[in-house]
Amino acid sequence: MDQQPPGGREAAGSGVPTPTCYRHPDRETGISCTRCERPICPECMVSASVGFQCPDCVRQGSGTGHHPAASRPRTLAGGAVAADPRLVTKILLGINLAVFLLVSIRPELVNDLTLLGRAWDPSPPPGSIEGVAEGQWYRLVTSMFLHQEVVHIGFNMLGLWWLGGQLEAALGRSRYLALYLLSGLAGSALTYLIAAPNQGSLGASGAVYGLFGATAVLMRRMNYDMRPVLVLLALNMVFTFTWGGIAWEAHVGGLIAGVAIAVAMVHAPRERRTAVQAGTCALVLLVTVGMIVARTMALT
């Protein structure tokens, strides 16, 4: 029975083990850390004055005399490199799935959490006027995590997992979370602004389309082949405007917000990076709040 040699895979016909990354054993590599000499893959390489170092050596300060935080590896956008680059994505997936299970058990909650501008709700008697315009601002956020159909949540969670993990690793946790939440909120705000007041809307599509836009910006920044993501985005936009029952406003709002935030995240000058990123997020939030306030004034 064939066995994989310890510390690497055996190159075909050579009898010599091929080193694999110590953090990702399934990835072969020819690069090793200049300090501890452990093999590292491109995702784990941190540029040093000479060669590359592994995240552990950089995080520990590597005997440089600096506090470990001063030498902590950074992502492309300036965020801290995390041991689990998909933690926030997993949490977001968990929240969406938990809400889906909750409304499956208690379907009446859908009416309380759906994005609704302003409409008459006859139940329970004698009925009442419900919606964001009536002060139920939470609907703008709760609707981002709300799904009723298995196919709906399936496609959205697939997009979140496929796009979110890569973006979280590239941006860092806090920047990635800001991208997701602001994109989803912008999608809700544009739906609230344009759609009929009594039209209900739910789903994570606005946030996922924000991830689509950010992925395109990131791939352009890293000079990757953009055709796969652009083709996929184009197909999704076709479905957005041709299939019935889809809140296209959420898709468009999320996409625009995602692109704007991602441009600031990956193109901000290093010396003013945090200020530019925070300022852009604040601007997107300000425009979003402006749309919400304007629509509320129009409906009331």
C-alpha positions as CSV (number, residue, x, y, z in Angstrom):
1,M,0.0,0.0,0.0
2,D,1.4,3.4,-1.0
3,Q,1.9,5.9,1.7
4,Q,2.6,9.7,1.6
5,P,6.1,10.4,2.9
6,P,6.2,12.4,6.1
7,G,6.6,16.2,5.6
8,G,5.5,16.2,2.0
9,R,4.3,14.3,-1.1
10,E,6.6,12.2,-3.2
11,A,7.2,13.6,-6.6
12,A,6.3,11.2,-9.4
13,G,9.2,9.0,-10.4
14,S,11.7,10.9,-8.2
15,G,11.4,9.3,-4.8
16,V,12.0,12.8,-3.3
17,P,9.2,14.2,-1.1
18,T,7.8,17.5,-2.3
19,P,7.4,19.9,0.6
20,T,3.8,21.0,1.6
21,C,2.8,24.2,3.5
22,Y,2.8,23.6,7.3
23,R,-0.5,25.4,7.6
24,H,-2.1,23.9,4.4
25,P,-0.8,20.4,4.0
26,D,-2.7,19.9,0.7
27,R,-0.6,22.7,-1.0
28,E,2.8,21.9,-2.4
29,T,5.4,24.6,-2.2
30,G,9.1,25.3,-2.8
31,I,9.3,28.3,-0.5
32,S,10.3,28.1,3.2
33,C,10.3,30.6,6.1
34,T,13.7,32.3,6.3
35,R,13.7,32.0,10.1
36,C,12.1,28.7,11.1
37,E,12.6,27.1,7.6
38,R,9.1,25.6,7.6
39,P,7.6,25.3,4.0
40,I,4.9,28.0,3.3
41,C,2.5,28.5,0.4
42,P,1.9,31.9,-1.3
43,E,-1.1,32.6,0.9
44,C,1.0,32.3,4.1
45,M,4.1,34.1,2.8
46,V,4.9,37.5,4.5
47,S,7.5,39.6,2.8
48,A,10.6,40.3,4.9
49,S,13.7,42.3,4.3
50,V,15.3,39.0,3.1
51,G,13.0,36.4,1.6
52,F,9.7,35.5,3.2
53,Q,8.5,34.6,6.7
54,C,5.7,32.5,8.0
55,P,2.8,34.1,9.9
56,D,3.8,32.5,13.2
57,C,7.4,34.0,13.1
58,V,6.1,37.4,12.2
59,R,3.4,37.3,14.8
60,Q,5.9,36.3,17.5
61,G,8.2,39.2,16.6
62,S,10.9,36.7,15.4
63,G,13.5,38.1,17.9
64,T,13.5,41.5,16.3
65,G,13.2,43.4,19.6
66,H,9.7,44.8,18.6
67,H,6.4,43.9,20.2
68,P,4.8,41.1,18.2
69,A,1.9,43.3,17.2
70,A,4.3,45.7,15.5
71,S,5.4,42.9,13.1
72,R,1.9,41.3,12.7
73,P,1.3,40.4,9.1
74,R,-1.3,42.5,7.2
75,T,-3.7,41.8,4.5
76,L,-3.8,43.7,1.2
77,A,-6.3,46.2,2.7
78,G,-4.3,46.6,5.9
79,G,-6.2,44.2,8.1
80,A,-4.6,41.8,10.5
81,V,-4.0,38.2,9.1
82,A,-6.2,35.9,11.2
83,A,-5.6,32.2,12.0
84,D,-9.1,31.4,10.6
85,P,-9.6,33.6,7.5
86,R,-13.3,32.5,7.2
87,L,-14.5,33.1,10.8
88,V,-16.8,36.1,10.0
89,T,-18.1,34.3,6.9
90,K,-19.0,31.3,9.1
91,I,-20.7,33.5,11.6
92,L,-22.8,35.2,8.9
93,L,-23.7,31.8,7.5
94,G,-24.7,30.7,10.9
95,I,-26.9,33.7,11.5
96,N,-28.7,33.3,8.2
97,L,-29.3,29.6,8.8
98,A,-30.5,30.2,12.3
99,V,-33.0,32.8,11.2
100,F,-34.2,30.5,8.4
101,L,-34.8,27.7,10.9
102,L,-36.5,30.1,13.3
103,V,-39.0,31.3,10.6
104,S,-39.5,27.7,9.5
105,I,-40.7,26.9,13.0
106,R,-42.6,30.2,13.4
107,P,-43.7,31.4,10.0
108,E,-45.6,34.4,11.5
109,L,-42.3,36.1,12.2
110,V,-41.8,36.7,8.4
111,N,-44.3,39.5,8.5
112,D,-42.5,41.1,11.4
113,L,-39.0,40.9,9.9
114,T,-39.6,41.5,6.2
115,L,-38.6,44.8,4.6
116,L,-41.8,46.8,4.1
117,G,-42.1,50.5,3.4
118,R,-45.6,51.2,4.6
119,A,-48.7,49.0,4.4
120,W,-51.8,47.9,6.2
121,D,-51.6,44.7,8.1
122,P,-55.0,43.3,8.8
123,S,-53.8,40.7,11.4
124,P,-54.3,40.5,14.2
125,P,-57.6,42.4,14.3
126,P,-58.3,45.2,14.2
127,G,-55.1,45.6,12.1
128,S,-52.5,48.3,11.9
129,I,-50.1,50.2,9.6
130,E,-46.7,48.6,9.5
131,G,-43.3,49.3,7.9
132,V,-40.1,51.3,8.0
133,A,-42.0,54.6,7.6
134,E,-43.8,53.8,10.8
135,G,-40.6,53.7,12.8
136,Q,-39.8,50.0,12.3
137,W,-36.2,50.7,11.1
138,Y,-35.0,47.3,12.2
139,R,-36.7,45.8,9.1
140,L,-33.9,47.3,7.0
141,V,-31.5,44.9,8.8
142,T,-33.5,41.9,9.7
143,S,-34.6,41.4,6.1
144,M,-30.9,41.0,5.2
145,F,-30.9,37.7,7.1
146,L,-34.4,36.5,6.3
147,H,-35.2,33.7,3.8
148,Q,-38.3,31.6,3.3
149,E,-37.4,29.2,0.4
150,V,-34.6,26.6,0.5
151,V,-33.5,27.5,-3.1
152,H,-33.3,31.2,-2.1
153,I,-31.1,30.7,0.9
154,G,-29.1,28.0,-0.8
155,F,-28.0,30.3,-3.7
156,N,-27.3,33.2,-1.3
157,M,-25.3,31.1,1.1
158,L,-23.3,29.5,-1.7
159,G,-22.4,33.0,-2.9
160,L,-21.5,34.1,0.6
161,W,-19.2,31.1,1.1
162,W,-17.6,31.2,-2.3
163,L,-17.0,35.0,-2.4
164,G,-16.9,35.8,1.3
165,G,-14.0,33.6,2.4
166,Q,-11.6,35.0,-0.2
167,L,-12.6,38.6,0.6
168,E,-12.3,38.1,4.3
169,A,-8.8,36.8,3.8
170,A,-7.9,39.7,1.6
171,L,-9.5,42.5,3.6
172,G,-9.4,41.4,7.2
173,R,-12.3,40.7,9.5
174,S,-13.5,44.2,10.4
175,R,-13.2,45.6,6.9
176,Y,-14.9,42.6,5.4
177,L,-17.8,42.8,8.0
178,A,-18.2,46.5,7.1
179,L,-18.4,45.7,3.4
180,Y,-21.0,43.0,4.0
181,L,-23.3,45.0,6.3
182,L,-23.1,48.3,4.4
183,S,-23.8,46.5,1.1
184,G,-26.8,44.8,2.5
185,L,-28.1,48.0,4.1
186,A,-27.6,49.9,0.9
187,G,-29.6,47.3,-1.0
188,S,-32.4,47.6,1.6
189,A,-32.3,51.4,1.4
190,L,-32.6,51.5,-2.4
191,T,-35.5,49.0,-2.3
192,Y,-37.2,51.1,0.3
193,L,-36.6,54.2,-1.8
194,I,-37.8,52.9,-5.2
195,A,-40.1,49.9,-4.6
196,A,-43.8,50.3,-3.9
197,P,-44.4,50.9,-0.2
198,N,-46.5,47.7,0.2
199,Q,-44.0,45.5,-1.6
200,G,-42.2,43.1,0.8
201,S,-38.6,42.2,0.3
202,L,-36.2,39.8,2.1
203,G,-32.9,38.0,1.6
204,A,-29.2,38.4,1.7
205,S,-28.9,39.2,-2.0
206,G,-28.0,42.8,-1.5
207,A,-25.0,41.9,0.7
208,V,-24.0,39.1,-1.7
209,Y,-24.0,41.4,-4.7
210,G,-21.8,43.7,-2.7
211,L,-19.4,40.8,-2.4
212,F,-19.6,40.2,-6.1
213,G,-18.7,43.9,-6.8
214,A,-15.8,43.8,-4.3
215,T,-14.5,40.5,-5.8
216,A,-14.3,42.1,-9.2
217,V,-12.4,45.1,-7.8
218,L,-10.0,42.9,-5.8
219,M,-9.3,40.7,-8.9
220,R,-8.6,43.8,-11.0
221,R,-6.3,45.1,-8.3
222,M,-4.3,41.8,-8.2
223,N,-4.2,41.5,-12.0
224,Y,-6.2,38.2,-12.0
225,D,-8.3,37.0,-14.9
226,M,-11.6,38.8,-14.3
227,R,-13.6,36.9,-16.9
228,P,-15.0,34.2,-14.6
229,V,-16.4,36.6,-12.0
230,L,-17.6,39.1,-14.7
231,V,-19.4,36.3,-16.6
232,L,-21.0,35.1,-13.4
233,L,-22.0,38.6,-12.4
234,A,-23.5,39.3,-15.8
235,L,-25.6,36.1,-15.7
236,N,-26.9,37.0,-12.2
237,M,-27.8,40.5,-13.5
238,V,-29.7,38.9,-16.4
239,F,-31.6,36.8,-13.9
240,T,-32.2,39.8,-11.7
241,F,-34.0,41.7,-14.4
242,T,-35.8,38.8,-16.2
243,W,-37.1,36.6,-13.4
244,G,-40.2,37.6,-11.6
245,G,-40.4,38.1,-7.9
246,I,-36.8,39.5,-7.5
247,A,-36.1,42.8,-5.8
248,W,-33.6,44.1,-8.3
249,E,-33.2,47.3,-6.3
250,A,-31.5,45.3,-3.5
251,H,-29.1,43.7,-6.0
252,V,-28.2,47.1,-7.6
253,G,-27.9,48.9,-4.3
254,G,-25.6,46.3,-2.8
255,L,-23.5,46.0,-6.0
256,I,-22.8,49.8,-6.1
257,A,-22.0,50.0,-2.4
258,G,-19.7,47.0,-2.6
259,V,-17.7,48.4,-5.5
260,A,-17.4,51.8,-3.9
261,I,-16.2,50.3,-0.6
262,A,-13.8,47.8,-2.2
263,V,-12.1,50.5,-4.3
264,A,-11.3,52.4,-1.1
265,M,-10.2,49.2,0.7
266,V,-7.7,48.1,-1.9
267,H,-6.6,51.3,-3.6
268,A,-6.2,53.7,-0.6
269,P,-2.7,55.1,-0.3
270,R,-0.8,53.3,2.5
271,E,-0.1,56.4,4.5
272,R,-3.8,57.4,4.7
273,R,-5.3,53.9,4.3
274,T,-7.4,53.7,7.4
275,A,-8.7,57.3,7.0
276,V,-9.7,56.7,3.4
277,Q,-11.4,53.4,4.2
278,A,-13.3,54.7,7.2
279,G,-14.3,57.8,5.3
280,T,-15.6,55.9,2.4
281,C,-17.6,53.6,4.6
282,A,-19.0,56.6,6.4
283,L,-20.0,58.2,3.1
284,V,-21.8,55.1,1.9
285,L,-23.6,55.0,5.3
286,L,-24.5,58.7,5.0
287,V,-25.9,58.2,1.5
288,T,-27.8,55.2,2.7
289,V,-29.3,57.0,5.7
290,G,-30.2,59.9,3.3
291,M,-32.2,57.6,1.1
292,I,-34.0,56.2,4.1
293,V,-34.9,59.6,5.6
294,A,-36.0,61.0,2.2
295,R,-38.3,58.0,1.6
296,T,-39.7,58.2,5.1
297,M,-40.5,61.9,4.7
298,A,-42.3,61.1,1.4
299,L,-44.4,58.4,2.9
300,T,-45.4,60.2,6.0
